[in-house]
Amino acid sequence: MIRSSVSIAILAAILCVLTGSHSTAAIRDYAVEVSATCNADPPQIDFTWPMDAGATQYWVFRKAPGDNSFGEPYAILQSTATEFSDTNVAVGQAYEYSFRKTLGYWADHFQFTPGLSVTFTIYDSWGDGMCCHRGFGHYEVSGDGAVYASGGEFGSSESTPFITGTTGEMTVSGIADCFPPETTWELTEDSSGSVLARGGPYDSPEFGHVLAGIRIPPMEDRGRVLLLVAEEALVQIEPAVDQLELDMIADGFRVRREIVLPGMDVPDIKAMIVNACLENSDIDTLMILGNVPVPYSGDVRAAHENHWGAWPADLFYAELDGEWTDETVNNTSAAWPENHNVPGDGKYDQTFLPSDVDLQIGRVDLSEMPAFDLNEFALLQRYLDRNHAFRRAEFRAEPRGLVDDNVGEAYGLAFAAFGWRHFTALCGQGTVSELDYFTTMEQDSYLLSYGCGGGSNSSCAGVGTTFDFAARSLKTVFTSLYGSYFGDWDKPNNLLRAPLASGGWPLVCFYSGRPTWHIHHMGLGHTIGFSTRLSQNADHEYTVGDSQRQIHTALMGDPTLRLHPVSPAANLALTYQGTGVQLDWDPSPEADEGYYIYRATGMYDRFERIHTEPLTEPAFFDPSPHTGTNVYMVRAITLQVSGSGSYFNLSAGITATADFPPVPTPTPTPVCWETGVVLTMPSHRFTSGSACYLDAYICNMNPETAETIPFFCLLEAGGSYWFYPGWSEDPEWIVLDEIAPGETVIHVIEPFVWPEDAGEGGGLTFLSVITDPAFSEVTGVVGHWEFSYGE
C-alpha cells in the first residue's frame, strides 16, 4: 500500500487515537514466526512456522554469529513451505538464520542498446526520499563497470541522465527505507520519452530471525560490568547495591563500581567511563543506577512536530570513540525545553550514531515518578530485591509471550510483529497470544510481553498508564512498549520507566518500533544488554527499520539479565583436608548436567574453572588451593531448551572463602626444652577437617654446633601433618606425613638441618588436621607428639 499524501500532523493525530482498527492475521503476516528444534545424533536443526497464504516465496539465509552480513540465500522455499531442516550443522556450534518473505532489497538486470541516452528517475510518494530518518535506503544504477546514478537522500524524486555503456547491460539495485511501498523508479529514453523499464513499489519487510544451535557450550566468562551509581542512591541502598554486584559476579561477570558525585556533568561522567575502560580493557557492559545526568543529542524528527529536537541519548556514554559536537543543530520548536537544542548548550548535534556503540548499556533510574507512593530510593530497593530473586529462580514466568496491539499495520511498519517473530523464536511454536496487557498479566505470567498504542508521556492507548503500573502488579519480566513520546524517557512518570518502578515482576522495558529491536540471541543465553547493543548498531543485516541507529535507542533495566534463570545449589561448606580443601554443598534441583567449580583469589577477581568435566555429585576436593585466599564458586548446569535449540545453562553461583594454609591460632608462652620431650596436645574439640596447632621451642641450639634432629609423631586418627622451623611471619609449610583413616603409626621424619638464622633458640610449629571422614566429634586429649634431638 502506498501512503496517501496526508500531513505528518494528521498521521500523528491518527496514532494518538488509533485502537483496535486492524486485522490480527495481517500483523502476523509481517513476521515469519520461526522457531527451532534440534537433534544431536545425527546433528540436525528443524525449523517450523505457521503457513501464510499470502507468501510468494521464502528465502532462508544463514551466517556465523560474528559475521556482518547474511550474504546469498542459503535456501529458497516455495510459498506453501512451513518447515526447513538444516543437516549441515555441528553440535556445539551456533548458527544465525534469517527467514524472509520479502527481501527488502532488489537487483533488476536489463539489456539495452549500447550508447543510448536515457534518464533514470526514482520516486518517493511521501516526499522524504529513502534516507535517513526512516531507514538508510539507497539505490544504484550501474553497468559496464560504471555507476550511472546513486543516492538515497532526495525529496519526491531524483533524476539522472546518462548514456548506456558499450554492452548495454544495466543493473538497478537498492535497499528501501522502512516504507518500501513508497519507492518506484522508471528508466526513460530521452529521444522518445518512452519508458524502457520500471520497478516498485516494493513490499514491506516480512521476516524472522533465530540464533539456533545444538547443545551450545555455557557462557562462563561474561566480561566486566562498569556499575555507575549515583552517590545519593548508594547512601540510601548500599547493601542492595552490594548484593547486585555479588549477583553479577555469580553470573560470570566481574564488576567495577564508580560513584557519580553530585555536581558531575555529562562530560565528567563520560571521562570517568572512558578512563575506566582504559584501565580495565575487559569492560563490556555499563549499568547506570540512580539519577545519573542524562545526555541529550540530535534533531530527532518524531511523528509529532512538538517533539522534534534533542532526545535522551544514554548510548553517548557507551559509544567511546566517535565524534560528538555541539555546533550545528538549532531547534527550539519542541513543547518541552529539554528537547530544545541550540549550539553550545551542552546537547549534542548527532541524531545518528557517529560510530558503533561499544558497551552494552542499561539504566535503572526511578527518580521523578510521583505516580508511585514510594520515593526514588524505595523504588530502587524494590527493583533490586526482585532482580536478586529472579536471578536465583525464586520466581519464574511461563516461557511464553503476550502481544497487545492497538496500532495495526501503520503503513507497513506493523510494530507488534516484533512480538510475534521474536517471542516465537525464544519460546517456541504456539507460545505467543494476543491478549489484553494488564487484565491478563495480573493473573497469568508471561516471560515476554509487548504493548503498543497511541501514546503520551505516561499512557499507551489500549494498554495502560503509568498510574496503572503504580496500582497494579504484573507477572511479566521482559516487556516492550511502543507509542508516541515513550522514547523520550527522561520525563516525570514516563511510561517506559514505569514497569521497573512497579510492584510486579518487570525488570526490563524498551521502546521497540523506532527502531525495531532484535532480541533473538537471548534464546541461546545472551543477555538483554547484548541485544540492546546489537539493536543500537543494526544497519541492514537485520532488515531496515524506522529510526535505525538513532541516538535515542535505550534500555530501561539491568543489561546483565537473561531469560532463563536456574535454581542454584545451596550451603557451600569448605573443610581443610591434608594439603587441600574439601567442598560440599546442597544440590540444585535443576542440575541435570552436574556442576562446575570455579576459584578466584578474591571475590572481585577472575574466577577460573578448576576441573574439566562436570561433576555429578555435590562434592569436590581441591588438592592444590592457592596460598592465601581462595574464593570457591559452585554453579549448577542444566541443558536449557528454548525456541532456538538447546544450550548448557549455568545457575547463579554460590560462594565460600578459605584461607590456605589455615591461619594459626594463638599459642601460650613457650616452654624451653633442652632434651628429648613428649608433648601432649591441649584439650581440643575436633570434628573432621578441624585443626590443632602446637608450638615447641628448643633452646641453646647454636647453628655452629647444632645436629640434625629426627622427629617422631603419633596421632590415633586419619590426618595430615605440617610444620615449619624457625621464626617466620609468612611461613612455608613442609608436609611431614599423611596418615590414612583408621591407622595408628609412629613416623620417623627425615632429619633436617636446623636453620642457620635460628640463633640460640628455635621454634617448631606443628599443625595437625583430622581428615578421617569417620570422625564426627572428639573432645579432650586426642594424641601426643614425641620428638628429641642429638641422640
C-alpha positions in Angstrom: 0.0 0.0 0.0 1.3 3.4 -0.9 0.8 6.1 1.7 -1.5 8.9 0.7 -0.1 12.3 1.0 -1.7 13.3 4.3 0.3 15.6 6.5 2.6 14.3 9.2 0.4 16.1 11.8 -2.7 14.2 10.7 -0.7 10.9 10.9 0.3 11.8 14.4 -3.3 12.5 15.4 -4.3 9.1 14.0 -1.7 7.3 16.0 -2.8 9.1 19.2 -6.4 7.7 19.0 -6.0 4.5 16.9 -7.1 1.4 18.8 -8.1 -1.9 17.5 -8.6 -1.0 13.8 -6.6 -3.8 12.3 -6.5 -7.5 11.5 -4.5 -9.7 13.7 -3.7 -12.0 10.9 -2.4 -9.1 8.8 0.1 -8.1 11.6 1.3 -11.6 12.0 1.9 -11.8 8.2 4.7 -9.3 8.7 6.6 -11.8 10.7 8.0 -15.2 10.0 7.1 -16.9 13.3 10.0 -19.3 13.1 11.4 -21.5 15.9 13.9 -24.3 16.0 14.1 -27.8 17.5 17.3 -29.8 17.4 18.6 -33.3 17.3 22.2 -34.2 18.3 22.6 -37.6 16.7 22.7 -37.1 13.8 23.1 -33.3 14.1 20.1 -31.5 12.6 18.2 -28.3 13.2 14.5 -28.3 12.2 12.6 -25.0 11.7 8.9 -24.6 11.6 6.5 -21.7 11.2 2.8 -21.2 10.5 1.5 -21.1 7.0 0.9 -17.7 5.3 -1.4 -17.9 2.3 -0.1 -14.6 1.1 3.5 -15.6 0.9 5.0 -15.8 -2.6 8.3 -17.4 -1.6 10.7 -17.9 1.4 14.3 -17.0 1.3 16.5 -18.6 4.0 19.8 -17.0 4.9 22.5 -18.4 7.3 25.6 -16.8 8.8 28.1 -17.3 11.6 27.0 -15.2 14.7 30.0 -12.9 14.3 29.5 -12.2 10.5 28.3 -8.8 9.4 26.2 -10.0 6.5 23.9 -12.9 5.7 25.2 -13.0 2.1 23.5 -15.0 -0.6 20.4 -17.1 0.2 21.1 -20.4 1.9 17.9 -21.9 0.5 14.8 -20.7 -1.4 11.5 -22.4 -0.5 8.0 -22.5 -2.1 5.2 -20.2 -0.8 3.5 -23.1 0.9 6.5 -24.1 3.0 6.1 -24.3 6.7 9.3 -26.1 7.6 13.0 -26.3 6.8 15.8 -28.7 8.1 19.5 -28.0 8.1 21.7 -31.0 8.4 24.9 -29.1 7.6 25.4 -28.3 11.3 27.7 -29.4 14.2 26.9 -30.0 17.8 28.1 -27.1 20.0 28.1 -24.5 17.1 25.6 -21.7 16.9 24.2 -20.5 13.5 22.2 -17.4 12.8 19.3 -17.7 10.4 17.1 -15.1 8.7 13.8 -16.2 7.1 12.3 -13.7 4.8 9.1 -13.5 2.8 10.2 -10.2 1.3 13.9 -9.5 0.6 14.0 -5.8 1.5 16.3 -5.2 -1.4 16.2 -5.6 -5.2 18.6 -6.1 -8.1 17.0 -5.9 -11.5 19.1 -6.7 -14.6 18.4 -5.3 -18.1 20.0 -5.3 -21.6 19.6 -2.1 -23.7 21.0 -0.7 -26.9 24.6 0.5 -26.3 25.2 4.2 -26.4 21.5 5.0 -25.7 20.7 8.4 -24.0 18.4 7.6 -21.0 17.2 9.2 -17.8 16.7 7.3 -14.5 14.1 8.7 -12.1 13.4 7.4 -8.7 10.2 8.5 -6.8 9.1 8.6 -3.2 5.4 9.0 -2.8 5.7 10.5 0.7 8.3 13.0 -0.4 11.1 12.2 2.0 13.4 10.1 -0.2 14.9 6.8 1.0 17.2 8.1 3.7 17.6 8.7 6.6 15.1 9.2 9.4 13.0 6.3 8.1 15.9 3.9 7.4 19.1 4.0 5.4 17.7 3.3 2.0 19.8 3.8 -1.1 19.8 2.9 -4.8 22.4 2.4 -7.5 22.2 2.2 -11.3 25.3 0.5 -12.8 26.6 -1.2 -16.0 29.8 -1.9 -17.8 31.9 -1.3 -14.7 30.4 2.2 -14.2 27.9 3.7 -11.7 25.5 5.8 -13.6 23.3 7.0 -10.7 23.1 6.5 -7.0 21.7 8.2 -3.9 19.1 8.0 -1.2 18.5 11.5 0.2 16.0 13.3 -2.0 12.5 14.6 -1.8 9.7 13.3 -4.0 12.0 12.3 -6.9 15.5 12.4 -8.3 16.5 12.1 -12.0 19.9 11.3 -13.5 20.6 11.3 -17.3 23.3 9.1 -18.7 24.4 7.1 -21.8 24.3 3.3 -21.7 27.7 1.6 -22.0 29.3 -0.4 -24.7 27.4 -3.6 -23.9 24.1 -2.0 -22.9 24.0 -4.2 -19.7 22.5 -2.4 -16.7 21.5 -3.3 -13.1 19.1 -1.2 -10.9 19.7 -2.2 -7.3 18.7 -0.8 -4.0 17.6 -1.2 -0.4 14.4 0.6 0.6 13.8 2.5 3.8 11.2 1.2 6.2 8.4 2.2 3.8 9.2 0.2 0.6 5.7 0.7 -0.9 6.6 4.4 -1.4 9.5 3.7 -3.7 9.2 3.4 -7.5 11.5 4.1 -10.4 11.5 4.5 -14.2 14.1 4.4 -17.0 13.0 6.5 -20.0 14.6 7.0 -23.4 15.4 10.7 -23.9 14.6 11.0 -27.6 11.2 9.4 -27.5 10.2 9.7 -23.8 9.1 6.1 -23.8 9.6 4.0 -20.6 12.1 1.3 -21.1 11.9 -0.2 -17.6 10.3 0.4 -14.3 10.3 -1.1 -10.8 8.4 -0.9 -7.5 6.5 -0.4 -5.4 8.2 -2.9 -3.1 6.9 -5.0 -0.3 7.3 -4.1 3.4 9.7 -6.2 5.4 8.3 -9.6 6.4 10.9 -11.6 8.3 12.0 -13.6 11.3 15.4 -14.3 12.8 16.7 -17.0 15.1 20.0 -17.9 16.6 19.9 -21.7 16.6 22.2 -24.4 17.9 22.5 -27.9 19.4 24.0 -28.2 23.0 25.8 -24.9 22.8 28.6 -24.6 25.5 27.9 -22.4 28.5 28.9 -18.8 28.7 31.2 -18.9 31.7 33.1 -15.6 31.5 30.8 -12.6 30.6 33.4 -9.9 30.9 33.3 -6.9 33.3 30.5 -4.6 34.2 31.1 -0.9 35.0 28.4 -0.1 37.6 27.8 3.6 37.6 25.9 4.6 40.8 24.6 7.9 41.8 26.0 8.7 45.3 22.7 9.7 46.8 21.3 6.3 45.8 24.3 4.5 47.2 24.0 6.2 50.5 20.4 5.0 50.8 20.6 1.5 49.5 24.2 0.4 49.7 23.5 -3.2 50.9 21.3 -3.7 47.8 24.0 -2.4 45.5 26.5 -4.7 47.1 24.1 -7.6 46.5 23.7 -6.6 42.9 27.4 -6.8 42.4 27.5 -10.2 44.0 24.6 -11.3 41.8 26.6 -10.2 38.7 29.7 -12.0 39.9 27.6 -15.1 40.5 26.6 -15.0 36.8 30.1 -14.8 35.4 30.8 -11.1 35.4 33.5 -9.1 37.1 32.4 -5.7 38.5 34.0 -2.3 38.8 32.0 0.4 40.7 32.2 4.1 40.0 30.3 6.7 42.0 28.7 9.7 40.3 29.0 12.6 42.8 26.5 15.5 42.9 27.6 18.2 40.5 29.2 16.0 38.0 28.0 16.7 34.5 27.7 14.6 31.3 31.3 15.2 30.1 32.7 14.4 33.5 30.8 11.1 33.6 31.9 10.2 30.0 35.5 10.9 31.0 35.1 8.6 34.0 33.7 5.8 31.8 36.5 6.2 29.2 39.2 6.1 31.9 37.7 3.0 33.5 37.6 1.3 30.1 41.3 2.2 29.6 42.2 0.7 32.9 40.0 -2.4 32.5 40.0 -3.5 28.9 37.6 -6.3 29.7 34.7 -3.8 30.4 31.9 -4.8 28.1 28.8 -3.6 29.9 27.7 -0.4 31.5 24.9 -0.2 34.0 23.6 3.1 35.3 21.9 3.0 38.7 20.1 6.0 40.1 19.6 9.6 39.0 22.7 10.0 36.9 22.7 13.0 34.5 21.2 12.2 31.1 23.0 13.1 27.8 20.8 14.7 25.1 21.5 14.8 21.4 20.1 15.2 18.0 17.4 16.8 16.0 15.1 13.8 16.1 12.0 14.0 13.8 9.2 12.3 15.7 5.6 11.9 14.4 4.6 15.0 16.4 6.1 18.3 15.4 6.0 19.5 19.1 8.5 16.7 19.9 11.2 17.5 17.3 14.6 18.1 18.8 17.1 16.6 21.2 16.2 13.3 22.9 17.8 11.4 25.7 21.0 9.6 24.4 22.3 7.2 27.0 24.3 5.5 24.3 26.6 8.6 24.3 28.1 7.0 27.4 28.5 3.6 25.7 30.0 4.9 22.4 33.6 5.5 23.3 35.4 6.8 20.2 33.1 8.7 17.9 33.0 12.5 17.4 30.2 14.3 19.2 29.7 18.0 18.5 27.5 20.8 19.9 27.7 23.3 17.0 25.1 22.9 14.3 21.6 21.9 15.5 19.4 24.9 16.3 15.9 23.9 17.0 13.6 25.2 19.8 10.3 24.1 18.3 9.5 21.4 20.8 6.9 21.9 23.5 9.4 20.9 26.3 12.6 23.0 26.9 14.7 19.8 27.5 14.1 18.9 23.8 15.4 22.3 22.6 18.9 22.1 21.1 21.0 25.1 20.2 24.8 25.4 19.7 26.8 25.4 22.8 24.0 24.3 25.2 25.6 21.0 26.2 23.3 19.0 24.0 25.0 17.2 21.1 24.2 17.6 17.4 24.2 13.9 16.4 20.9 12.3 15.5 22.6 9.2 14.3 25.5 7.3 15.8 28.9 8.7 14.8 30.4 5.3 15.5 29.2 1.9 16.7 28.2 1.6 20.4 31.0 -0.2 22.3 29.4 -1.1 25.6 26.1 -2.9 26.4 24.2 -0.3 28.4 21.1 -0.2 30.5 19.7 2.3 33.1 17.6 1.9 36.2 16.6 5.5 37.2 13.4 5.7 39.1 13.5 9.4 40.0 10.6 11.7 39.3 7.9 9.1 39.4 5.3 10.8 41.6 2.6 8.4 40.4 4.1 5.8 42.9 3.7 6.0 46.6 7.3 5.1 47.3 10.2 7.5 46.9 13.0 7.0 44.4 15.2 5.0 46.7 12.5 2.7 47.9 11.6 2.0 44.3 15.2 1.2 43.5 15.4 -1.1 46.6 12.3 -2.9 45.4 13.7 -3.3 41.9 17.0 -4.7 43.1 15.2 -7.1 45.5 13.2 -8.7 42.7 16.3 -8.6 40.4 18.0 -10.8 43.0 15.0 -13.1 43.4 14.7 -13.5 39.6 18.4 -14.4 39.1 18.0 -17.1 41.8 14.8 -18.5 40.2 12.8 -17.6 43.3 10.0 -16.7 40.8 9.7 -17.8 37.2 7.4 -16.6 34.5 6.0 -19.1 32.0 8.1 -19.2 28.8 5.6 -17.5 26.5 4.8 -14.1 25.0 1.8 -11.7 25.1 1.1 -9.1 22.4 -1.4 -6.3 22.9 -1.6 -4.4 19.6 -3.5 -1.2 19.3 -1.8 0.3 16.2 -2.1 -2.2 13.4 -0.2 -2.1 10.1 0.9 1.6 10.3 1.7 1.7 6.6 3.8 -1.4 6.8 5.7 -0.8 10.0 3.5 -3.3 11.9 5.1 -2.6 15.2 3.5 -5.6 17.0 5.1 -8.0 14.5 8.1 -7.7 16.8 6.4 -9.8 19.4 5.2 -12.5 17.0 8.6 -13.0 15.4 10.8 -12.8 18.5 8.7 -14.4 21.2 8.2 -17.4 19.0 11.9 -17.7 18.3 12.6 -17.5 22.0 9.8 -19.7 23.4 8.7 -22.0 20.6 5.6 -22.6 18.4 2.2 -21.8 19.9 3.6 -19.8 22.8 2.5 -16.3 21.7 -1.0 -14.9 22.1 -2.7 -11.6 21.5 -4.4 -10.6 24.8 -5.0 -7.6 27.0 -1.9 -6.4 28.7 -3.0 -5.6 32.2 -6.0 -7.8 32.8 -4.2 -10.9 31.6 -0.8 -10.5 33.3 -2.3 -9.5 36.6 -3.4 -13.2 36.8 -1.1 -15.2 34.5 2.6 -15.0 33.9 4.3 -14.3 30.6 8.1 -14.1 30.4 7.9 -11.7 27.4 5.3 -9.1 26.5 4.7 -6.2 24.1 2.1 -3.5 24.0 1.6 -0.6 21.6 -0.9 2.2 21.0 -1.2 5.9 20.6 0.9 7.4 23.3 1.7 10.3 25.7 4.5 10.6 28.2 2.5 8.5 30.6 0.0 6.5 28.7 -0.4 3.9 25.9 -3.9 3.8 24.4 -5.5 0.3 24.8 -2.6 -0.8 27.1 -2.5 1.3 30.2 -0.9 4.2 32.0 1.9 4.9 34.5 -0.8 5.1 37.1 -1.9 1.5 36.2 1.7 0.3 36.8 1.6 2.1 40.2 -1.6 0.5 41.2 -1.4 -3.0 39.7 1.2 -5.8 39.7 2.1 -7.7 36.5 3.7 -11.1 36.1 6.0 -10.3 33.2 9.7 -9.9 33.3 10.9 -8.6 29.8 8.4 -6.1 28.3 8.5 -3.6 25.4 6.1 -0.7 24.8 5.6 1.4 21.7 3.8 4.7 21.4 4.4 8.4 20.9 6.8 10.1 23.3 8.0 6.9 25.0 11.5 7.1 23.6 11.9 10.4 25.4 12.0 8.6 28.7 13.6 11.4 30.8 10.2 12.9 31.8 8.3 12.6 35.0 6.1 9.5 35.2 7.4 8.3 31.8 5.7 5.1 30.8 8.9 3.4 29.7 10.3 3.6 33.2 7.0 2.7 34.9 7.3 -1.1 34.7 10.6 -1.0 36.6 9.0 1.1 39.3 6.0 -1.2 39.7 5.5 -3.8 42.4 5.2 -6.7 40.0 7.8 -8.7 38.1 9.1 -6.4 35.3 12.8 -6.0 35.2 13.3 -4.7 31.6 11.4 -2.3 29.3 12.4 -0.9 25.9 10.9 1.1 23.1 10.7 -1.3 20.1 9.3 0.2 16.9 11.5 3.2 16.4 13.7 1.3 15.6 12.6 -2.4 15.8 14.8 -4.4 18.2 16.5 -7.8 17.6 16.5 -10.0 20.7 16.6 -13.4 19.2 20.1 -14.1 20.6 18.6 -14.4 24.1 17.3 -17.8 23.1 20.8 -19.3 23.5 21.8 -17.5 26.7 22.8 -14.0 25.6 21.8 -11.0 27.8 19.4 -8.3 27.1 22.4 -6.0 27.1 23.8 -7.9 24.1 20.5 -7.4 22.3 20.5 -3.7 23.2 23.9 -3.0 21.6 23.1 -5.1 18.6 19.8 -3.2 18.1 21.5 0.2 18.5 24.2 -0.7 16.0 22.0 -2.5 13.5 22.1 -1.3 9.9 20.9 -3.6 7.1 21.8 -7.1 8.2 18.7 -7.4 10.4 16.3 -5.7 8.0 15.8 -1.9 7.9 13.7 -0.1 10.3 12.3 3.3 11.3 14.9 5.4 13.1 17.7 2.8 13.0 21.0 3.9 14.5 19.3 6.9 16.1 20.7 8.1 19.4 17.5 7.6 21.5 17.6 3.7 21.4 17.9 2.8 25.1 17.3 0.0 27.6 15.4 0.6 30.8 16.7 -2.1 33.2 19.7 -4.2 34.1 21.6 -5.1 30.9 23.1 -8.3 32.5 19.8 -10.1 32.8 19.0 -13.1 30.6 15.9 -15.2 30.0 16.5 -18.5 31.8 17.5 -18.5 35.5 18.4 -21.8 37.0 17.9 -22.8 40.6 21.3 -22.6 42.3 22.9 -25.0 44.8 23.0 -24.0 48.4 25.0 -24.1 51.6 28.6 -24.4 50.3 30.8 -25.7 53.1 34.7 -25.8 53.0 36.9 -28.0 55.2 40.6 -28.5 55.2 41.9 -31.9 54.3 45.6 -32.5 54.2 47.1 -30.1 51.7 43.7 -29.4 50.1 40.2 -28.1 50.6 37.0 -30.2 50.5 33.8 -28.6 49.1 30.4 -29.9 49.9 27.0 -28.4 49.1 23.3 -29.0 49.0 22.3 -30.0 45.4 20.3 -27.9 42.9 17.0 -29.5 41.8 17.9 -28.5 38.2 21.5 -29.7 38.0 20.7 -32.4 35.4 24.1 -31.9 33.8 26.1 -31.6 37.0 28.2 -28.8 38.5 31.2 -26.6 37.6 33.6 -25.4 40.3 35.5 -22.1 40.0 38.1 -20.5 42.1 39.5 -16.9 42.4 41.9 -15.2 44.7 39.3 -12.6 45.6 35.6 -12.1 45.1 36.2 -9.3 42.5 39.0 -11.2 40.7 38.6 -13.5 37.7 37.1 -16.9 38.5 38.7 -19.9 36.7 37.2 -23.3 36.4 39.5 -25.8 38.2 38.3 -29.1 36.6 37.4 -30.4 33.2 34.3 -32.5 33.2 31.0 -31.6 35.0 30.7 -33.1 38.5 27.9 -35.5 39.1 27.9 -35.3 42.9 27.6 -32.3 45.2 31.2 -32.6 46.4 34.7 -31.8 45.2 38.2 -31.9 46.6 40.7 -29.2 45.6 44.1 -30.7 46.0 46.1 -27.5 45.3 44.5 -24.4 46.6 46.2 -21.0 46.2 48.4 -20.0 49.1 46.3 -17.3 50.8 42.7 -16.5 49.9 40.6 -18.9 47.9 37.1 -18.0 46.9 35.2 -21.0 45.6 32.1 -20.8 43.4 29.7 -23.7 42.6 27.3 -23.4 39.6 24.7 -25.9 38.6 24.4 -26.9 34.9 21.2 -27.7 33.0 20.5 -28.3 29.4 18.2 -25.4 28.5 15.8 -26.0 25.7 14.2 -22.9 24.1 12.6 -22.0 20.8 16.1 -21.6 19.4 17.5 -25.1 20.2 19.5 -26.1 23.3 22.4 -24.7 25.3 24.1 -25.5 28.6 22.8 -23.0 31.1 24.5 -22.1 34.4 22.8 -21.2 37.6 23.9 -18.3 39.7 27.0 -19.3 41.7 27.2 -19.9 45.4 30.5 -18.9 47.1 32.6 -19.6 50.1 36.1 -18.4 51.1 39.0 -20.3 52.6 42.5 -19.1 53.6 45.1 -21.7 53.0 47.1 -22.8 54.9 44.7 -22.1 57.8 45.7 -19.2 59.9 47.3 -20.5 63.2 45.5 -19.9 66.4 47.4 -18.0 69.2 49.6 -20.2 71.4 50.6 -19.9 75.1 54.0 -18.7 76.2 56.6 -21.3 75.1 58.4 -23.7 77.3 62.1 -24.2 76.5 63.3 -27.8 76.1 66.9 -28.9 76.0 66.4 -32.7 75.9 64.0 -35.1 74.3 60.4 -34.4 75.4 56.9 -35.7 75.0 54.3 -33.1 74.4 50.6 -33.8 74.7 48.1 -31.8 72.7 45.9 -29.5 74.6 42.2 -30.4 75.1 40.5 -29.5 71.9 37.2 -30.1 70.2 37.8 -31.9 66.9 35.5 -32.5 64.0 36.5 -33.8 60.6 38.6 -31.1 59.0 39.3 -29.1 62.1 42.9 -28.2 63.0 45.1 -28.1 66.1 48.3 -26.2 66.4 51.2 -26.8 68.7 54.4 -24.8 69.1 57.6 -26.2 70.6 60.7 -24.3 71.3 64.2 -25.7 71.7 66.9 -23.6 73.5 70.6 -23.4 73.2 70.8 -24.5 69.6 73.7 -22.6 68.3 73.8 -23.2 64.5 77.5 -23.9 64.5 77.1 -26.9 66.8 73.6 -28.0 66.1 73.0 -31.5 64.9 70.2 -32.9 62.7 67.0 -33.6 64.5 64.8 -36.6 64.0 61.1 -36.3 64.9 58.6 -38.8 65.9 54.9 -38.2 65.7 51.8 -40.2 66.8 48.1 -39.4 66.2 45.4 -42.1 66.5 43.2 -40.8 63.7 43.5 -40.3 59.9 45.0 -36.9 59.3 47.8 -34.8 57.9 50.8 -33.0 59.5 52.8 -30.0 58.5 55.5 -28.0 60.3 57.8 -25.1 59.7 61.0 -24.4 61.5 62.5 -21.1 62.7 60.8 -17.8 63.0 58.6 -16.5 60.2 55.6 -14.3 59.8 54.9 -15.9 56.4 56.0 -19.5 56.8 56.4 -22.0 54.0 54.9 -25.2 55.4 56.6 -28.5 55.0 54.4 -31.6 54.7 55.5 -34.2 57.2 53.1 -37.0 56.6 49.6 -38.1 55.9 48.1 -40.9 57.9 45.2 -42.9 56.4 41.9 -43.1 58.2 42.0 -45.7 60.9 45.8 -46.1 61.0 47.9 -45.6 64.1 51.5 -45.1 63.2 54.7 -43.7 64.6 56.6 -42.0 61.8 60.2 -41.0 61.7 60.7 -37.7 59.9 63.8 -37.4 57.7 66.5 -35.4 59.5 66.8 -31.7 58.7 69.5 -29.1 59.4 68.5 -26.6 62.0 68.1 -23.2 60.3 71.2 -21.1 60.4 69.3 -18.0 61.5 67.7 -19.7 64.4 70.2 -18.2 66.9 70.4 -19.8 70.3 66.8 -20.8 70.2 64.5 -22.0 67.5 60.8 -22.6 67.0 59.0 -25.6 65.6 55.3 -25.1 64.8 53.2 -28.2 64.1 49.8 -28.3 62.6 47.6 -31.4 62.6 44.3 -31.7 60.7 42.0 -34.7 61.2 40.6 -35.6 57.8 39.1 -39.0 58.8 35.5 -38.9 57.5 34.5 -41.3 60.2 35.3 -38.6 62.8 32.3 -36.7 64.0 33.4 -35.2 67.2 36.0 -35.9 69.9 36.7 -33.8 73.0 39.8 -33.9 75.0 43.3 -35.2 74.5 43.4 -36.9 71.1 47.1 -37.7 70.7 50.6 -36.7 71.5 53.9 -35.7 69.9 57.3 -37.1 70.6 60.5 -35.5 69.5 64.1 -35.4 70.5 67.5 -34.2 69.2 71.1 -35.0 69.4 70.6 -38.6 70.2 
